[in-house]
Amino acid sequence: MDQQSIVKTHVEKPEKFKGSDFRRWQQKMLFYLTTLHVSNVLIDDSPSPPTGVTTAEGVTPPTTAQLVEHQRDVETWNTNEYNCRNYILNVLDDSLYDIYSTIPTARQIWESLEKKYKTEEACSKKFMIGKFMNFNMVDTKSVLKQVEEIQVIAHDLEVEGMCINSNFLVGSIIENFPPSWKNFKLYLKHLTDDMSFEQLVLRIRVEEDNRLNEKDDANSLEPSANFVGEASSSRTKHNNKKGTSRI
């Protein structure tokens, strides 16, 4: 088996593109087309015919050898164009295949996909940035769960090439604590050492567990208080009855 066949055997065809994660799909697809030696048609035009040689007497016509070589180059390019176009179409979801199969060349399909989905991803980036900047924690939900939501947004931004500095992420989360966590926020902000995201999550987990335990302890005392209140009320009623019977 030659080297080219080995490369083709070990390169997996990308999963079908269904309309999301275009940049990742495009990179995988371009690598796949490159290993198949057909990606050149996405950039290069069809070979131009030979122009001959310019001499003092004028322009001599192309030689037979030049014409034969040009014909061979054109046939190779047309074969690559045909294959590349169909490789792309066959890695599109059926709903997208129906749309893009009407486009005549591989380059036009490629550029049309780029124009549509890179524009959508650019809008998606702006949406994710806004989502991160406008995220507000509330007291009615677990702080740890809300931190996980922020982490997901940060990961999505990282996938899009917009990595968030770890210190900035930690600082943003601390600054975003809900009102009831004001004292804990001040405590963390006065720590002198930098804190990793994992360390912050651990501190939040401990603090949230302590708050839940304190709440459970407070709830466990309520029945006793009610019982004391009921007993006191019962004794009052009993004494009132005794005082009435003496009259």
N, C-alpha and C positions, 0 to 999 in steps of 0.2 A: 504494500500500500504506500503511495507516495505521500510527501509531507502535506500537500494541499488536501488530499482525501482525509488524512488524519485530523487536520484542523476542522474540516467540515463535520466530521463524525462527532467531535467533542464539543461543538458549539450548539447549544440548544436554541431552538426557535423561540423567540419571545412569546409570552402569553398574549392572547388577543386583546387589542386596545378597545376599551369600552367607553372611553370618554373622560377618564380621570387619570391623574398622575402621568400626564403627557411627557414631561421632561424625562422622567425615568424610562418610560417606554421608548422614547425617541433615541436615547443613548444606547439602549440595548439593541434596538432595531438597526441603528447605524453600524454598530459593531458586527451584527449578524450579516448585514449586506456587504460589509467590507471583507469579511472572511469568505464570502461567496464571490468576491471580485466583481461586483456589479454596482457598487456605490458611486463609481465615477460618473454615471449618467445623471446623478443628482446635482453635479457641479459642471461637468463638461458638456459642451455642445457636440452635435454630430460632426464628425471630421469634415473639414472643408476640402473641396477638390484641389488637387495640385495646380499651381499657377504657372509652372514651367520656369525657365531660366531667362533672365534679362541679359542680353548681350549688346554689343555695339550695333549689331545689325537689327536689333529689336528683341521681341520676346519669342523664345522658342517654345513650341507646344510641349506639354508633358510627355515624357517617354512612356513607352508601353509598360515598363517596369513600375513607374510611378502610378500609372492608372490602375494596374493590378493591385499594387499595395494599398492604394486608396480604397478600392472596392472591397478588399479584405477588411480594412479598418472599419468601413461603414457597416459591413455585415456583422462584425464583432460588436460594434456599438449598438446596432439594432437588436441583436440577440440579448445583450446586457440590459437594454432598455425594456424589452419585453419581459425578461425574467424579473428585473427589479420591480417593475410595476406590479406584477402578479404576486411577488413575494410580499410587498407592502399590503396589497388588497387582501391577501389571504391571512394576514395577521390583524385584520380589523374585524370587530364584531359585525354580525350579519346586518344590523341596522345601519352601521356606518359603511359597510361594503356596498350596500345599495346606493348610497349617496355618492361615494367617491369612485365607483366603477365607471361612471359616465365621464370622468376626467381622462383625457387621452394619454398623458405622459406621466412617468414616475415623478419627475421633478415638479410638475404642476400639482400632483397629489400631495407630495411632501410639503411644498410651500403652502398649499391650502390648509393642511393640517396644522402647520406651524402658526399661520395667521390666526386661525380660529382658537386653538387651545393655548397658545402662549399668551394671547390677549386675555383669555379667561383666567389663566393662572396669575397673570399680573393683577387682575382685579381681585382674585382670591387672596393674594399676598396683602393687598391693602386692607381687605376685610379682616384678615388674621391679625394684622398689626393693630387695627382698631379694637378688635376683640381683646387683645392682650392689654392694651393701654386703658381700656374702659372697664376691665373686670373689677367688680366690687364684691367683696365678701360680705356676707350677712350673718346675723346671729342665729337665724332659724335653721341653718344647715351645719353639718360637721365641718370644722375648719380644715381638717385633714382631707376630706373629700374635695373641698374647694381648691386646696393646694394641688391635688391630683389633676383637677380640671385645668389649672394654670399650666401644669407640667405638660399636659397634652398639647395645649396651644403653643408652648415654647418648642416642643418637639416638631410640630407642624412647620413652624417658622424655620427651624434648623434644616428640615428636609428641603425647604425652598431656598436654602443658601443664606438665611439670615440668622446666624448663630447669636445667641444671647449670652453675654458674659455671665459666669456663674455668680459673681458678687452682685451684679446688677439684678439677676433673677432673685437671689436671696433677699436683697434690699427691697425689691418691689413687693415681694410677698409679705415681708414684715410690715411695710408701710400700709399694706392693704388689709391688715387684720380688722375684723369687725369691732364695733364700739366696746363690747364687753371684754375685749382682749387688750384694752388700752394699757393697763399696767404691765402686762406681759410684753407688749410691744416696746414700752419704754425700757424694760429690763434688757431685752435683746439688743436694743439700739445702743445701750451703754456698755456692751461687751467690747473689749478692746481687740480681741483676736478675730480674724476673718473666719467665717463659718461656711462650710460647704452646704450644698443643697441637702445632702443626705443627713448631715448633722442637724440642720434646721428641721427636717421632717421628724427626726427622732425626738427633738425637744418639743415639737408640737404634739406628737403622739403622747408623750409623758404628761404634758400639761392638760391635754384633753381627757386623758384617763383620770387624772386627779380631779378634774372638774366633775366628771361623771360620778366618781366615788363620793365626792362631797354632796352631790345632789341626791344620791341614793341614801346616804346617811341622814340627810335632812328629811327625806321622805319617810324613812323608817321611824323617825321620832314623832311624826304626826299622829298616828293612832294612839300613842300613849298620852299625848296632850289632849286629844279628844276624849279619851277615857277619863282622864282627871276632870275634865270639864263636865262630862256627863255625871260622874260620881258626886261632884260638888253640887250640881243641880239637883241630884236625887236626894242628897242629905238636906238641902234647903227645903225641898217639897215635903220631906218627912217631918222636919221640925215644925213646919207650918201647920201640918195636920195635927201634930201633938198639941201645939198651942191652941188650935181651934177646939180640940176635944176638951180642954180644961175649961173653956168658957161654957 
